[in-house]
Amino acid sequence: MEAILDLPKTKRSKTSPVTTDVVQQIILHNISWETYEKILAEHDEVSNPHFAFCDGELEIMVLGYQHERLKDDLTELTVEIARILEIDYRGAASTTFRRQKKQKGFEGDSSFYFKNANIVRAKKEIDLNIDPPPELVIEIDITHGSLPKFPIFSALGIEEVWLFDGEDVIFYRLENEDYKQVAKSVCLPGVKSIIVTELLFAAEELKRSEWLKLVHRLIEKR
């Protein structure tokens, strides 16, 4: 088994709400599915680190404060938009989604069910062998050194991905087993990526009550 340890990385962005963040990553190669399952079981009760598995490559990522703060802001924003639009949803947070047949697995920063919310609402666990995958996955990737996740998302049937790269929230939609960048969300109809980006940055500047008023104002006039 070969291991590559990536030293903590720092990304600076002129437009990023916080200019620095440290994310520790380890990528292990030639890992069996059984080893992946064992590692997941050993960390079943902890929220950090996150694990991603793709055809024998296992990424272990320890998340920093900035990463977690951005994740929380974007998650809260998604929930508030769904409420404004009166769209039913079920959040799945950082649930581990995996399928041995596909040799793929991941823990998104946040994930949501919309059209299938009622199917999974009362479930204690999600099994992708019988249950649908979440329709929306949110990813914070401000280091750009992580294991590529799109092949994992595609194989597991994730319809939409919101990726924050430190400067923009970019929407991607699954089409013919590949992802295409789109300007508007399908999960939350009519919502534009440029507005979501603006609101994410605004969360760093405004009191929460003021920010929520802004969310309502911009989404209601979308």
Backbone torsions as a table, in degrees:
resi	resn	phi	psi	omega
1	MET	NA	124.7	-179.9
2	GLU	-100.9	135.7	-179.9
3	ALA	-122.4	137.8	174.9
4	ILE	-118.9	119.7	179.5
5	LEU	-99.8	116.2	175.0
6	ASP	-88.0	125.6	178.7
7	LEU	-65.4	156.5	178.2
8	PRO	-51.2	136.2	-175.1
9	LYS	-114.0	149.3	178.3
10	THR	-126.5	129.5	177.3
11	LYS	-118.0	129.2	176.3
12	ARG	-108.2	137.4	177.6
13	SER	-136.2	133.8	-179.9
14	LYS	-61.0	-26.7	-175.6
15	THR	-108.4	-0.7	-177.9
16	SER	-70.6	139.3	-179.3
17	PRO	-54.8	-40.8	173.2
18	VAL	-124.2	132.2	-165.8
19	THR	-79.4	-15.0	-177.9
20	THR	-134.4	152.6	173.1
21	ASP	-157.5	150.3	178.8
22	VAL	-120.7	122.6	178.2
23	VAL	-123.8	125.7	179.0
24	GLN	-97.0	130.8	-176.9
25	GLN	-132.3	142.7	170.5
26	ILE	-130.3	132.6	175.3
27	ILE	-117.2	120.2	179.4
28	LEU	-105.8	139.2	-177.5
29	HIS	-108.4	156.8	176.6
30	ASN	58.7	45.0	178.8
31	ILE	-96.0	133.0	179.5
32	SER	-78.4	160.1	176.7
33	TRP	-62.3	-36.0	179.9
34	GLU	-63.9	-40.0	178.0
35	THR	-66.4	-41.7	177.2
36	TYR	-58.4	-46.9	179.6
37	GLU	-62.6	-38.2	-179.9
38	LYS	-66.2	-42.3	179.0
39	ILE	-63.7	-42.5	177.9
40	LEU	-60.3	-42.4	-179.3
41	ALA	-64.1	-36.6	-179.6
42	GLU	-70.3	-20.8	-179.3
43	HIS	-115.6	26.1	-173.4
44	ASP	-63.1	-29.9	-174.4
45	GLU	-101.4	9.9	-178.1
46	VAL	-119.8	149.8	-179.0
47	SER	-95.7	-11.1	-179.5
48	ASN	-139.4	129.8	11.4
49	PRO	-84.4	176.5	172.9
50	HIS	-102.4	150.3	-178.8
51	PHE	-124.6	142.4	173.0
52	ALA	-136.4	137.3	-176.6
53	PHE	-129.2	131.9	179.3
54	CYS	-147.3	104.7	174.4
55	ASP	51.3	48.0	175.2
56	GLY	93.6	-8.3	175.5
57	GLU	-99.3	129.1	-178.1
58	LEU	-119.4	121.3	175.3
59	GLU	-101.2	131.7	174.4
60	ILE	-116.9	118.7	-174.8
61	MET	-124.9	123.5	174.1
62	VAL	-93.7	119.4	-171.2
63	LEU	-87.7	138.9	179.1
64	GLY	-90.2	174.9	-176.3
65	TYR	-61.3	-45.7	-177.9
66	GLN	-61.1	-43.8	178.7
67	HIS	-56.5	-48.6	-177.3
68	GLU	-67.4	-36.8	179.5
69	ARG	-66.7	-44.4	177.5
70	LEU	-63.2	-40.2	177.4
71	LYS	-60.1	-45.5	-179.0
72	ASP	-64.1	-41.5	179.9
73	ASP	-63.9	-44.7	-177.7
74	LEU	-70.5	-33.7	175.9
75	THR	-66.0	-47.4	178.7
76	GLU	-61.5	-38.7	178.5
77	LEU	-62.6	-44.0	179.4
78	THR	-60.9	-44.5	178.9
79	VAL	-62.2	-43.8	-178.1
80	GLU	-66.1	-39.1	177.6
81	ILE	-63.1	-43.8	178.8
82	ALA	-59.9	-38.8	179.1
83	ARG	-67.3	-43.1	179.6
84	ILE	-60.8	-42.0	-178.2
85	LEU	-83.0	-1.0	-179.3
86	GLU	55.9	45.0	177.7
87	ILE	-103.5	126.7	178.5
88	ASP	-64.8	144.9	179.7
89	TYR	-152.6	160.2	170.8
90	ARG	-138.9	115.4	178.4
91	GLY	-78.5	141.0	178.4
92	ALA	-115.3	7.4	175.8
93	ALA	49.2	-129.2	-177.5
94	SER	-104.7	35.7	177.0
95	THR	-52.2	141.6	174.2
96	THR	-81.7	119.4	176.0
97	PHE	-108.5	129.6	-176.8
98	ARG	-157.2	154.5	173.5
99	ARG	-141.8	120.4	-179.5
100	GLN	-62.4	-37.9	-179.1
101	LYS	-58.7	-35.0	180.0
102	LYS	-89.7	-12.0	-176.2
103	GLN	56.2	42.7	-178.4
104	LYS	-136.7	146.1	175.5
105	GLY	-163.8	151.2	179.8
106	PHE	-159.7	161.5	169.1
107	GLU	-121.9	104.9	179.1
108	GLY	-68.3	159.7	174.2
109	ASP	-65.0	-34.3	174.0
110	SER	-160.7	151.8	-179.3
111	SER	-149.1	152.3	-173.8
112	PHE	-140.1	144.9	166.9
113	TYR	-106.1	137.9	175.3
114	PHE	-120.8	-74.9	-178.8
115	LYS	-65.3	-24.9	179.1
116	ASN	-105.3	16.5	-177.9
117	ALA	-57.2	-41.1	-177.1
118	ASN	-69.1	-27.2	-179.2
119	ILE	-69.6	-38.8	-174.0
120	VAL	-102.5	-2.3	-170.3
121	ARG	-52.6	-44.4	-174.4
122	ALA	-100.8	4.9	-176.4
123	LYS	-72.3	146.0	176.8
124	LYS	-86.9	-32.1	178.8
125	GLU	-141.1	156.1	176.4
126	ILE	-110.5	126.4	176.8
127	ASP	-119.5	110.0	-175.8
128	LEU	-68.4	-7.2	173.7
129	ASN	-72.7	-23.4	-179.0
130	ILE	-129.6	-20.6	-176.9
131	ASP	-104.4	154.1	177.3
132	PRO	-74.0	153.9	174.9
133	PRO	-78.0	164.0	174.7
134	PRO	-63.9	150.6	179.8
135	GLU	-82.0	-27.0	-177.8
136	LEU	-129.4	131.6	173.7
137	VAL	-122.7	134.9	177.9
138	ILE	-105.5	130.6	179.9
139	GLU	-127.6	131.6	172.1
140	ILE	-103.7	115.5	-179.4
141	ASP	-134.0	84.4	-178.4
142	ILE	-102.0	2.7	175.2
143	THR	-104.7	-25.1	178.1
144	HIS	60.2	23.8	179.3
145	GLY	-118.8	11.7	-174.6
146	SER	-86.3	168.9	175.6
147	LEU	-61.5	130.8	179.5
148	PRO	-55.9	125.7	-174.9
149	LYS	-96.4	-23.0	-174.9
150	PHE	-58.5	-39.3	175.6
151	PRO	-61.5	-32.8	176.9
152	ILE	-69.1	-48.9	-179.1
153	PHE	-59.5	-43.1	-178.5
154	SER	-63.6	-46.3	-178.3
155	ALA	-62.9	-30.9	-178.4
156	LEU	-93.2	-3.6	172.9
157	GLY	83.4	29.6	176.9
158	ILE	-73.2	118.6	-172.0
159	GLU	-74.7	-33.5	-174.6
160	GLU	-142.5	140.7	178.6
161	VAL	-129.0	132.9	170.3
162	TRP	-107.8	116.0	-176.4
163	LEU	-114.3	121.1	173.9
164	PHE	-100.3	120.0	-174.5
165	ASP	-103.7	12.7	-178.1
166	GLY	102.3	-17.9	-179.6
167	GLU	-127.3	-36.6	-176.8
168	ASP	-140.8	151.1	166.3
169	VAL	-92.5	114.8	-175.5
170	ILE	-106.3	131.0	178.5
171	PHE	-94.2	135.2	174.8
172	TYR	-127.3	141.2	-179.8
173	ARG	-122.9	135.4	-179.4
174	LEU	-76.2	122.1	177.2
175	GLU	-137.6	119.8	178.9
176	ASN	53.1	48.5	175.2
177	GLU	67.5	15.9	176.7
178	ASP	-139.5	161.5	-177.1
179	TYR	-103.7	134.5	178.6
180	LYS	-117.4	133.2	177.8
181	GLN	-69.1	134.1	-179.9
182	VAL	-130.2	156.2	-178.1
183	ALA	-85.6	-27.3	-176.3
184	LYS	-124.2	149.0	177.2
185	SER	-76.5	147.3	171.4
186	VAL	-95.3	-36.4	178.7
187	CYS	-62.8	-39.1	177.3
188	LEU	-119.8	83.8	-168.5
189	PRO	-53.5	132.7	176.1
190	GLY	86.6	-9.9	-178.7
191	VAL	-80.9	126.0	-175.8
192	LYS	-95.3	145.6	179.3
193	SER	-62.8	-34.4	-178.9
194	ILE	-65.6	-34.2	177.3
195	ILE	-71.9	-41.7	178.3
196	VAL	-62.2	-40.4	176.8
197	THR	-61.0	-47.3	-179.9
198	GLU	-59.5	-42.5	-178.4
199	LEU	-71.0	-33.2	177.6
200	LEU	-63.6	-44.7	178.3
201	PHE	-67.9	-35.2	179.8
202	ALA	-64.1	-27.8	179.7
203	ALA	-62.1	-22.3	179.8
204	GLU	-84.9	-12.7	-172.6
205	GLU	-111.5	-24.6	-170.6
206	LEU	-109.8	153.4	168.1
207	LYS	-61.4	152.2	-173.5
208	ARG	-59.1	-41.6	-179.1
209	SER	-63.4	-39.3	178.3
210	GLU	-69.0	-38.4	179.9
211	TRP	-64.3	-43.4	180.0
212	LEU	-63.9	-36.4	175.8
213	LYS	-63.1	-40.2	178.1
214	LEU	-65.3	-41.4	177.5
215	VAL	-56.8	-48.3	-179.2
216	HIS	-62.8	-42.4	-177.5
217	ARG	-64.2	-45.0	-176.3
218	LEU	-75.0	-36.6	-178.3
219	ILE	-74.8	-39.0	-178.4
220	GLU	-66.9	-25.7	179.4
221	LYS	-103.2	13.3	-175.1
222	ARG	-54.9	NA	NA
